[in-house]
Amino acid sequence: MSISKHIVMSTLAKINDKKTQTAFNKKVVSASQHLHPYVKHRLYIAESTGVLPKNMYTSNGVIDESIAKFYENGYNIDWPSNTIKLKLFAFVNRELDDMYKKEAFHKDTISTNSILEEELDALDESYTVDDDWDFIMAEDLRDISYKPHDKHKHLFIYDDNDSSILNAFELEDISSDKSRKALGSLYRWLPLNVSNIVDLFVFGKLSFEEISKVKNIEINRVEMIFNEIINKFQDHVD
């Protein structure tokens, strides 16, 4: 092979590599647009329940940091768009979890897996989901510690006018006041690593199969948890 032909082929390879990288970057940018409604709602819930301080974090900041870690972690340039999207959702979840743990450590606030005793008492047959995603009776959680003077500190009325959650739960003819109170109670009762299943479905527009990939759990567990959440919500509004 002549030197000139080698130079031409090398140049073409570089151009093709650059085009391939550019195309991949565009897929990342496109996939990232699906993250914003989800991250905004997660921040709203975390701020409203006292896990995160208000206005300290932004969805753009969380997503930008997640994308940076996505690239740092390594990637396959041939990944299809949906694979990129699901991996970005997984990185976003890790970023949010790190924020929750950081704020819980630095501030006197609730743990991301804590449930207030008063909310457990308000349920006829209370269940929650432990770290292994297994349902356990509320009586087994009686040793959860909380400070009496903080008893009402983090209760909130859900004031997002978006009816997406009610539509996802297939519930109709519920008054606005009742649904706002019930949604606030639901999100306060559920651990953050469980309520994000609702938000991945409603605001992330992910299927149960996709959620199972993002959270690395079985599809049937995602379905079971989602259905249990709906049942508990109905108990609150009936």
FIVO-174634 format. One record per residue (C-alpha): residue number from 1; residue in one letter; x, y, z. Coordinates in pm, 1 decimal. Each point is the difference from the previous one (the first is absolute). Layout:
# FIVO-174634
<num:NUM, residu:a, u:X, v:Y, w:Z>
...
//
This chain:
# FIVO-174634
<num:1, residu:m, u:0.0, v:0.0, w:0.0>
<num:2, residu:s, u:134.8, v:340.1, w:-94.8>
<num:3, residu:i, u:55.9, v:263.6, w:266.4>
<num:4, residu:s, u:-257.6, v:231.3, w:-156.2>
<num:5, residu:k, u:-267.5, v:-272.5, w:-5.8>
<num:6, residu:h, u:74.7, v:-87.1, w:361.9>
<num:7, residu:i, u:-40.0, v:365.1, w:98.5>
<num:8, residu:v, u:-334.4, v:20.8, w:-183.9>
<num:9, residu:m, u:-131.7, v:-316.4, w:166.8>
<num:10, residu:s, u:118.9, v:118.8, w:340.1>
<num:11, residu:t, u:-170.7, v:334.6, w:-52.3>
<num:12, residu:l, u:-324.6, v:-168.3, w:-108.4>
<num:13, residu:a, u:11.4, v:-225.2, w:308.6>
<num:14, residu:k, u:36.6, v:302.6, w:225.8>
<num:15, residu:i, u:-288.1, v:175.7, w:-175.5>
<num:16, residu:n, u:-219.1, v:-308.4, w:35.8>
<num:17, residu:d, u:96.3, v:-35.3, w:366.6>
<num:18, residu:k, u:-92.1, v:363.5, w:58.4>
<num:19, residu:k, u:-332.6, v:-44.9, w:-178.2>
<num:20, residu:t, u:-72.4, v:-310.3, w:206.1>
<num:21, residu:q, u:82.4, v:182.0, w:325.0>
<num:22, residu:t, u:-210.0, v:298.5, w:-103.3>
<num:23, residu:a, u:-292.4, v:-226.9, w:-80.1>
<num:24, residu:f, u:37.2, v:-170.5, w:338.7>
<num:25, residu:n, u:15.0, v:335.4, w:180.7>
<num:26, residu:k, u:-320.5, v:105.1, w:-174.1>
<num:27, residu:k, u:-169.4, v:-317.0, w:123.7>
<num:28, residu:v, u:112.5, v:81.6, w:354.6>
<num:29, residu:v, u:-138.4, v:354.1, w:-25.3>
<num:30, residu:s, u:-327.5, v:-129.4, w:-140.9>
<num:31, residu:a, u:-31.0, v:-265.6, w:270.5>
<num:32, residu:s, u:72.0, v:253.6, w:272.8>
<num:33, residu:q, u:-319.6, v:189.7, w:-87.5>
<num:34, residu:h, u:-200.3, v:-289.5, w:144.6>
<num:35, residu:l, u:166.3, v:54.3, w:338.0>
<num:36, residu:h, u:-119.8, v:352.3, w:77.9>
<num:37, residu:p, u:-365.2, v:-64.0, w:103.5>
<num:38, residu:y, u:113.4, v:-290.7, w:216.5>
<num:39, residu:v, u:285.5, v:183.7, w:171.8>
<num:40, residu:k, u:-210.7, v:312.8, w:56.6>
<num:41, residu:h, u:-266.5, v:-205.7, w:173.8>
<num:42, residu:r, u:253.1, v:-193.1, w:209.6>
<num:43, residu:l, u:149.2, v:328.9, w:120.0>
<num:44, residu:y, u:-348.0, v:134.3, w:75.1>
<num:45, residu:i, u:-84.0, v:-305.1, w:210.6>
<num:46, residu:a, u:334.6, v:0.7, w:181.2>
<num:47, residu:e, u:-26.5, v:371.8, w:76.2>
<num:48, residu:s, u:-365.3, v:-24.0, w:108.1>
<num:49, residu:t, u:69.9, v:-285.6, w:239.9>
<num:50, residu:g, u:304.5, v:170.5, w:150.5>
<num:51, residu:v, u:262.4, v:-237.0, w:-138.3>
<num:52, residu:l, u:164.2, v:273.9, w:-208.7>
<num:53, residu:p, u:17.7, v:373.7, w:73.1>
<num:54, residu:k, u:-214.1, v:206.4, w:-233.0>
<num:55, residu:n, u:158.2, v:156.1, w:-306.8>
<num:56, residu:m, u:345.2, v:-143.5, w:64.1>
<num:57, residu:y, u:-6.7, v:-244.5, w:-291.7>
<num:58, residu:t, u:-126.0, v:34.4, w:-356.8>
<num:59, residu:s, u:-104.7, v:-259.9, w:-251.7>
<num:60, residu:n, u:255.0, v:132.9, w:-249.8>
<num:61, residu:g, u:278.2, v:-34.8, w:256.0>
<num:62, residu:v, u:-98.2, v:-354.7, w:93.2>
<num:63, residu:i, u:-29.6, v:-106.7, w:-363.4>
<num:64, residu:d, u:327.0, v:165.1, w:-107.1>
<num:65, residu:e, u:186.3, v:-175.0, w:281.6>
<num:66, residu:s, u:-161.6, v:-331.4, w:-91.7>
<num:67, residu:i, u:96.7, v:35.6, w:-365.9>
<num:68, residu:a, u:358.7, v:79.1, w:97.6>
<num:69, residu:k, u:14.2, v:-317.7, w:210.9>
<num:70, residu:f, u:-160.8, v:-195.4, w:-283.5>
<num:71, residu:y, u:288.6, v:95.4, w:-228.7>
<num:72, residu:e, u:262.1, v:-50.7, w:271.0>
<num:73, residu:n, u:-129.7, v:-350.3, w:67.7>
<num:74, residu:g, u:61.0, v:-108.7, w:-358.5>
<num:75, residu:y, u:-246.6, v:-78.8, w:-274.2>
<num:76, residu:n, u:-54.6, v:-196.0, w:-317.7>
<num:77, residu:i, u:-26.4, v:242.7, w:-288.2>
<num:78, residu:d, u:-235.0, v:-243.3, w:-175.2>
<num:79, residu:w, u:-259.1, v:5.2, w:277.9>
<num:80, residu:p, u:-351.8, v:71.3, w:-133.7>
<num:81, residu:s, u:-190.9, v:304.2, w:120.8>
<num:82, residu:n, u:-221.8, v:-189.7, w:247.1>
<num:83, residu:t, u:299.5, v:-163.3, w:167.3>
<num:84, residu:i, u:158.7, v:342.6, w:43.1>
<num:85, residu:k, u:-324.4, v:134.5, w:146.4>
<num:86, residu:l, u:-31.0, v:-278.0, w:257.7>
<num:87, residu:k, u:363.6, v:30.5, w:102.5>
<num:88, residu:l, u:-44.4, v:375.7, w:46.8>
<num:89, residu:f, u:-304.6, v:-63.1, w:220.9>
<num:90, residu:a, u:212.3, v:-238.9, w:207.5>
<num:91, residu:f, u:275.4, v:261.1, w:38.9>
<num:92, residu:v, u:-256.8, v:263.9, w:93.5>
<num:93, residu:n, u:-141.2, v:-229.1, w:269.4>
<num:94, residu:r, u:347.5, v:-53.9, w:143.8>
<num:95, residu:e, u:64.2, v:373.7, w:-1.9>
<num:96, residu:l, u:-327.5, v:66.8, w:181.5>
<num:97, residu:d, u:70.7, v:-276.9, w:253.1>
<num:98, residu:d, u:340.9, v:151.8, w:72.3>
<num:99, residu:m, u:-164.8, v:337.7, w:56.9>
<num:100, residu:y, u:-258.0, v:-147.3, w:237.9>
<num:101, residu:k, u:270.5, v:-176.3, w:201.7>
<num:102, residu:k, u:221.0, v:308.0, w:6.2>
<num:103, residu:e, u:-277.1, v:225.5, w:127.9>
<num:104, residu:a, u:-124.8, v:-260.7, w:249.3>
<num:105, residu:f, u:352.5, v:-25.7, w:138.1>
<num:106, residu:h, u:62.3, v:373.2, w:24.2>
<num:107, residu:k, u:-343.6, v:103.3, w:122.4>
<num:108, residu:d, u:-231.5, v:-118.8, w:273.4>
<num:109, residu:t, u:-261.3, v:-136.1, w:-238.2>
<num:110, residu:i, u:-175.1, v:-326.2, w:-75.7>
<num:111, residu:s, u:180.1, v:-298.2, w:-146.0>
<num:112, residu:t, u:-85.6, v:-85.6, w:-359.1>
<num:113, residu:n, u:-144.7, v:-329.2, w:125.8>
<num:114, residu:s, u:-179.9, v:131.9, w:310.3>
<num:115, residu:i, u:-374.3, v:15.0, w:49.4>
<num:116, residu:l, u:-160.6, v:212.8, w:269.6>
<num:117, residu:e, u:-177.4, v:-203.5, w:263.6>
<num:118, residu:e, u:-307.2, v:222.0, w:-19.0>
<num:119, residu:e, u:-44.0, v:-89.1, w:-366.3>
<num:120, residu:l, u:34.9, v:-370.2, w:73.0>
<num:121, residu:d, u:-265.2, v:32.3, w:268.5>
<num:122, residu:a, u:-233.2, v:166.9, w:-249.4>
<num:123, residu:l, u:-5.4, v:-307.8, w:-220.0>
<num:124, residu:d, u:-232.1, v:-289.9, w:81.5>
<num:125, residu:e, u:243.1, v:-262.9, w:-121.3>
<num:126, residu:s, u:330.2, v:169.3, w:-59.3>
<num:127, residu:y, u:266.3, v:-128.0, w:-227.4>
<num:128, residu:t, u:322.2, v:149.3, w:-121.8>
<num:129, residu:v, u:285.1, v:-129.0, w:-209.5>
<num:130, residu:d, u:336.2, v:-75.6, w:154.1>
<num:131, residu:d, u:343.1, v:21.4, w:-161.2>
<num:132, residu:d, u:-45.4, v:-345.0, w:-152.2>
<num:133, residu:w, u:-329.1, v:108.4, w:-159.9>
<num:134, residu:d, u:-196.5, v:-240.8, w:217.8>
<num:135, residu:f, u:-327.1, v:96.9, w:160.6>
<num:136, residu:i, u:8.9, v:-1.7, w:376.4>
<num:137, residu:m, u:-263.6, v:79.5, w:257.2>
<num:138, residu:a, u:4.6, v:342.1, w:159.7>
<num:139, residu:e, u:27.5, v:-156.6, w:344.4>
<num:140, residu:d, u:356.0, v:-98.1, w:-91.6>
<num:141, residu:l, u:85.2, v:367.3, w:-44.8>
<num:142, residu:r, u:-100.1, v:118.1, w:344.7>
<num:143, residu:d, u:361.6, v:50.8, w:97.0>
<num:144, residu:i, u:43.4, v:278.4, w:-255.5>
<num:145, residu:s, u:114.2, v:299.2, w:198.6>
<num:146, residu:y, u:-124.4, v:352.6, w:-54.9>
<num:147, residu:k, u:-2.0, v:316.8, w:202.0>
<num:148, residu:p, u:-339.6, v:95.0, w:148.0>
<num:149, residu:h, u:49.1, v:371.3, w:-61.3>
<num:150, residu:d, u:44.7, v:-75.3, w:-371.9>
<num:151, residu:k, u:-328.6, v:-187.2, w:-13.4>
<num:152, residu:h, u:-171.6, v:226.6, w:-255.9>
<num:153, residu:k, u:305.2, v:160.6, w:-151.0>
<num:154, residu:h, u:5.4, v:-181.9, w:-332.6>
<num:155, residu:l, u:-366.8, v:-68.9, w:-67.4>
<num:156, residu:f, u:-111.5, v:180.0, w:-312.7>
<num:157, residu:i, u:-291.4, v:54.0, w:-235.3>
<num:158, residu:y, u:83.8, v:-102.9, w:-353.3>
<num:159, residu:d, u:-47.1, v:322.5, w:-197.1>
<num:160, residu:d, u:106.7, v:-108.4, w:-347.7>
<num:161, residu:n, u:-297.6, v:56.3, w:-231.0>
<num:162, residu:d, u:116.5, v:-271.6, w:-236.8>
<num:163, residu:s, u:-259.7, v:-280.4, w:-6.2>
<num:164, residu:s, u:247.2, v:-248.3, w:-150.8>
<num:165, residu:i, u:19.3, v:-210.2, w:316.2>
<num:166, residu:l, u:-377.2, v:-30.9, w:35.3>
<num:167, residu:n, u:-24.7, v:-93.1, w:-366.5>
<num:168, residu:a, u:270.8, v:-265.5, w:45.1>
<num:169, residu:f, u:-189.0, v:-136.7, w:300.1>
<num:170, residu:e, u:-315.6, v:-1.1, w:-216.1>
<num:171, residu:l, u:-194.9, v:186.9, w:264.5>
<num:172, residu:e, u:-285.7, v:235.7, w:-79.0>
<num:173, residu:d, u:-254.8, v:212.1, w:184.5>
<num:174, residu:i, u:233.5, v:89.0, w:285.4>
<num:175, residu:s, u:-18.0, v:351.5, w:138.4>
<num:176, residu:s, u:307.9, v:213.6, w:-44.7>
<num:177, residu:d, u:35.8, v:58.9, w:374.2>
<num:178, residu:k, u:-24.9, v:-369.4, w:84.4>
<num:179, residu:s, u:242.7, v:-107.0, w:-273.1>
<num:180, residu:r, u:257.9, v:263.7, w:98.6>
<num:181, residu:k, u:-7.3, v:-110.2, w:362.7>
<num:182, residu:a, u:11.2, v:-367.6, w:-92.6>
<num:183, residu:l, u:291.2, v:48.8, w:-241.2>
<num:184, residu:g, u:190.1, v:197.9, w:261.6>
<num:185, residu:s, u:-57.9, v:-273.3, w:256.1>
<num:186, residu:l, u:95.5, v:-269.9, w:-250.5>
<num:187, residu:y, u:329.3, v:161.6, w:-93.8>
<num:188, residu:r, u:82.3, v:62.8, w:366.0>
<num:189, residu:w, u:-75.7, v:-360.1, w:88.3>
<num:190, residu:l, u:192.1, v:-165.2, w:-282.1>
<num:191, residu:p, u:378.9, v:-29.3, w:18.8>
<num:192, residu:l, u:166.0, v:198.3, w:-278.7>
<num:193, residu:n, u:141.6, v:-313.1, w:-160.8>
<num:194, residu:v, u:-357.0, v:-127.5, w:-34.9>
<num:195, residu:s, u:-186.1, v:315.9, w:-102.6>
<num:196, residu:n, u:244.2, v:40.9, w:-286.6>
<num:197, residu:i, u:-167.6, v:-301.6, w:-161.2>
<num:198, residu:v, u:-315.5, v:210.8, w:-29.6>
<num:199, residu:d, u:194.4, v:293.0, w:-138.1>
<num:200, residu:l, u:199.1, v:-209.4, w:-247.0>
<num:201, residu:f, u:-332.4, v:-129.7, w:-133.1>
<num:202, residu:v, u:-195.1, v:327.2, w:7.6>
<num:203, residu:f, u:259.6, v:267.8, w:-70.7>
<num:204, residu:g, u:277.7, v:-207.1, w:-155.9>
<num:205, residu:k, u:-252.4, v:-170.9, w:-229.9>
<num:206, residu:l, u:175.7, v:-333.2, w:52.8>
<num:207, residu:s, u:-162.5, v:-341.5, w:-21.4>
<num:208, residu:f, u:21.6, v:-249.5, w:286.5>
<num:209, residu:e, u:262.4, v:-189.6, w:-197.0>
<num:210, residu:e, u:208.0, v:315.3, w:-45.7>
<num:211, residu:i, u:-37.2, v:90.6, w:367.8>
<num:212, residu:s, u:122.8, v:-346.5, w:95.2>
<num:213, residu:k, u:314.2, v:61.0, w:-206.3>
<num:214, residu:v, u:58.3, v:344.9, w:148.2>
<num:215, residu:k, u:-40.2, v:-125.6, w:356.6>
<num:216, residu:n, u:146.3, v:-344.9, w:-65.8>
<num:217, residu:i, u:-291.9, v:-192.9, w:148.0>
<num:218, residu:e, u:-244.0, v:-252.5, w:-144.9>
<num:219, residu:i, u:-294.6, v:120.5, w:-208.3>
<num:220, residu:n, u:-250.9, v:-183.8, w:219.5>
<num:221, residu:r, u:132.4, v:186.8, w:304.3>
<num:222, residu:v, u:-45.1, v:333.0, w:-175.5>
<num:223, residu:e, u:-358.9, v:-93.4, w:-86.7>
<num:224, residu:m, u:-70.5, v:-127.2, w:351.5>
<num:225, residu:i, u:134.7, v:315.8, w:163.1>
<num:226, residu:f, u:-184.5, v:229.5, w:-241.2>
<num:227, residu:n, u:-330.6, v:-177.5, w:56.3>
<num:228, residu:e, u:49.5, v:6.7, w:376.3>
<num:229, residu:i, u:63.4, v:373.9, w:-14.0>
<num:230, residu:i, u:-324.9, v:50.5, w:-193.2>
<num:231, residu:n, u:-189.9, v:-208.3, w:255.1>
<num:232, residu:k, u:137.9, v:203.7, w:288.8>
<num:233, residu:f, u:-84.5, v:323.5, w:-177.1>
<num:234, residu:q, u:-356.2, v:-118.7, w:-53.1>
<num:235, residu:d, u:-20.2, v:-79.7, w:370.4>
<num:236, residu:h, u:85.4, v:364.2, w:70.4>
<num:237, residu:v, u:-261.7, v:148.3, w:-230.8>
<num:238, residu:d, u:-287.5, v:-242.4, w:67.1>
//
